[in-house]
Amino acid sequence: MVVKEQKLKAYLSRTESVAYRHLVKKLTVETLWIYVLSLLSEGPLYGYEFPSRIEERFGFRPNKITCYVVLYRLNQEGLIKEEKKTQSNEGPMRKYYQITEKGRKELAYAGSFLNTVADIIRSS
């Protein structure tokens, strides 16, 4: 997994053409929901963790507000659910997010779609 993550970061750092930068933006920030569901498929997280976890895992850092908008929409759509809990008796309440079964299915569909598109492009 580490090798794939390093390879992805290398692709993200390329800035040779406007077309390539546009592709990177479309497949990162504008499809943030895929990255959010991918992280949640590994376990629950609270909202503040997403920007740094996405940066660590996928090599780009989305805006916190953008993450919260995506979390809100995913929750409204039933792809994730939230649970309010505290870390300790004295800590603040935090919303932890978990992927739902519907969210797992959508993540699998998205992965299959992206693989199919990549296969078609490679075979051209």
Backbone torsions as a table, in degrees:
resi	resn	phi	psi	omega
1	MET	NA	-38.9	-178.2
2	VAL	-61.4	-40.0	179.9
3	VAL	-63.5	-42.9	177.9
4	LYS	-62.9	-40.9	179.7
5	GLU	-65.0	-39.6	177.7
6	GLN	-66.4	-39.2	178.7
7	LYS	-64.0	-43.1	178.6
8	LEU	-61.5	-44.4	179.1
9	LYS	-60.9	-37.1	178.1
10	ALA	-65.2	-41.9	178.1
11	TYR	-64.5	-38.5	-178.5
12	LEU	-68.1	-27.0	-176.6
13	SER	-83.1	-10.6	176.6
14	ARG	-67.6	139.2	179.8
15	THR	-138.4	37.6	-171.0
16	GLU	-74.6	-31.5	-178.8
17	SER	-140.8	158.2	177.1
18	VAL	-63.2	-41.0	-179.8
19	ALA	-59.3	-44.1	-179.8
20	TYR	-66.5	-43.4	178.5
21	ARG	-61.9	-38.0	178.2
22	HIS	-63.9	-42.9	177.3
23	LEU	-60.2	-46.0	180.0
24	VAL	-59.7	-44.1	179.5
25	LYS	-62.5	-44.1	179.8
26	LYS	-61.8	-37.1	-175.7
27	LEU	-93.5	4.2	177.4
28	THR	-121.3	-86.2	-174.3
29	VAL	-60.8	-40.2	-175.2
30	GLU	-80.3	-7.5	173.9
31	THR	-125.4	38.3	-175.6
32	LEU	-57.8	-30.1	-178.0
33	TRP	-58.0	-33.6	179.3
34	ILE	-65.4	-42.4	-179.8
35	TYR	-68.0	-39.2	178.1
36	VAL	-63.2	-48.6	179.4
37	LEU	-64.0	-36.9	178.6
38	SER	-60.6	-45.8	177.8
39	LEU	-64.8	-41.3	-178.8
40	LEU	-70.0	-21.4	177.1
41	SER	-67.6	-16.4	178.5
42	GLU	-93.2	-13.7	178.9
43	GLY	149.4	165.2	-178.2
44	PRO	-65.1	147.9	175.8
45	LEU	-139.6	158.2	170.9
46	TYR	-101.9	157.7	-168.6
47	GLY	-51.7	-40.6	-175.9
48	TYR	-64.1	-23.6	-177.1
49	GLU	-75.3	-23.4	-169.6
50	PHE	-59.9	-48.9	-178.2
51	PRO	-56.6	-46.1	-178.1
52	SER	-71.4	-37.9	179.3
53	ARG	-66.9	-37.9	177.1
54	ILE	-65.9	-42.4	178.3
55	GLU	-62.0	-45.7	179.9
56	GLU	-61.0	-43.6	-172.5
57	ARG	-86.7	-38.5	-170.6
58	PHE	-116.7	-7.7	172.3
59	GLY	88.0	8.5	173.7
60	PHE	-137.5	153.7	-176.4
61	ARG	-117.6	107.7	176.8
62	PRO	-76.7	159.8	176.5
63	ASN	-67.2	143.4	179.6
64	LYS	-58.1	-43.9	-178.8
65	ILE	-61.6	-41.8	178.6
66	THR	-60.2	-41.7	177.9
67	CYS	-60.9	-44.5	-179.3
68	TYR	-66.0	-35.7	176.2
69	VAL	-63.2	-44.5	179.2
70	VAL	-63.8	-44.0	178.3
71	LEU	-59.9	-42.8	179.2
72	TYR	-60.5	-47.2	-178.1
73	ARG	-66.6	-40.6	178.2
74	LEU	-64.0	-38.7	177.7
75	ASN	-65.3	-44.9	179.2
76	GLN	-60.7	-33.5	-177.7
77	GLU	-85.0	-6.8	178.9
78	GLY	81.3	15.6	179.6
79	LEU	-85.3	-21.5	173.8
80	ILE	-137.9	165.8	172.3
81	LYS	-132.9	156.2	-179.5
82	GLU	-115.5	151.4	177.2
83	GLU	-139.9	128.3	178.6
84	LYS	-89.9	127.5	176.0
85	LYS	-155.2	167.4	179.7
86	THR	-107.8	153.7	175.5
87	GLN	-71.7	-40.2	179.7
88	SER	-144.5	178.7	-180.0
89	ASN	-63.0	-27.1	-176.3
90	GLU	-101.0	-12.8	-175.8
91	GLY	-75.4	164.4	178.9
92	PRO	-74.1	156.4	174.1
93	MET	-68.9	137.3	177.1
94	ARG	-128.7	148.3	174.0
95	LYS	-90.4	118.5	174.2
96	TYR	-100.3	139.0	-178.0
97	TYR	-110.3	141.8	177.6
98	GLN	-131.6	147.4	176.2
99	ILE	-77.5	143.4	176.5
100	THR	-97.2	172.8	176.8
101	GLU	-61.4	-40.0	176.4
102	LYS	-60.3	-40.6	178.3
103	GLY	-65.0	-39.6	177.2
104	ARG	-61.8	-41.1	179.1
105	LYS	-64.7	-44.7	-179.9
106	GLU	-64.1	-38.9	176.7
107	LEU	-63.1	-41.9	178.1
108	ALA	-64.3	-42.9	177.4
109	TYR	-61.4	-43.2	-179.7
110	ALA	-63.1	-43.8	177.9
111	GLY	-61.8	-43.0	177.9
112	SER	-63.4	-42.6	179.0
113	PHE	-61.4	-47.8	-179.5
114	LEU	-63.7	-39.4	176.6
115	ASN	-63.4	-41.3	179.1
116	THR	-64.1	-44.5	177.8
117	VAL	-61.4	-45.5	179.5
118	ALA	-62.2	-40.5	178.0
119	ASP	-62.0	-42.3	179.4
120	ILE	-64.2	-43.5	180.0
121	ILE	-64.6	-43.3	179.7
122	ARG	-64.8	-31.6	-177.7
123	SER	-84.1	-3.7	-179.8
124	SER	-74.1	NA	NA
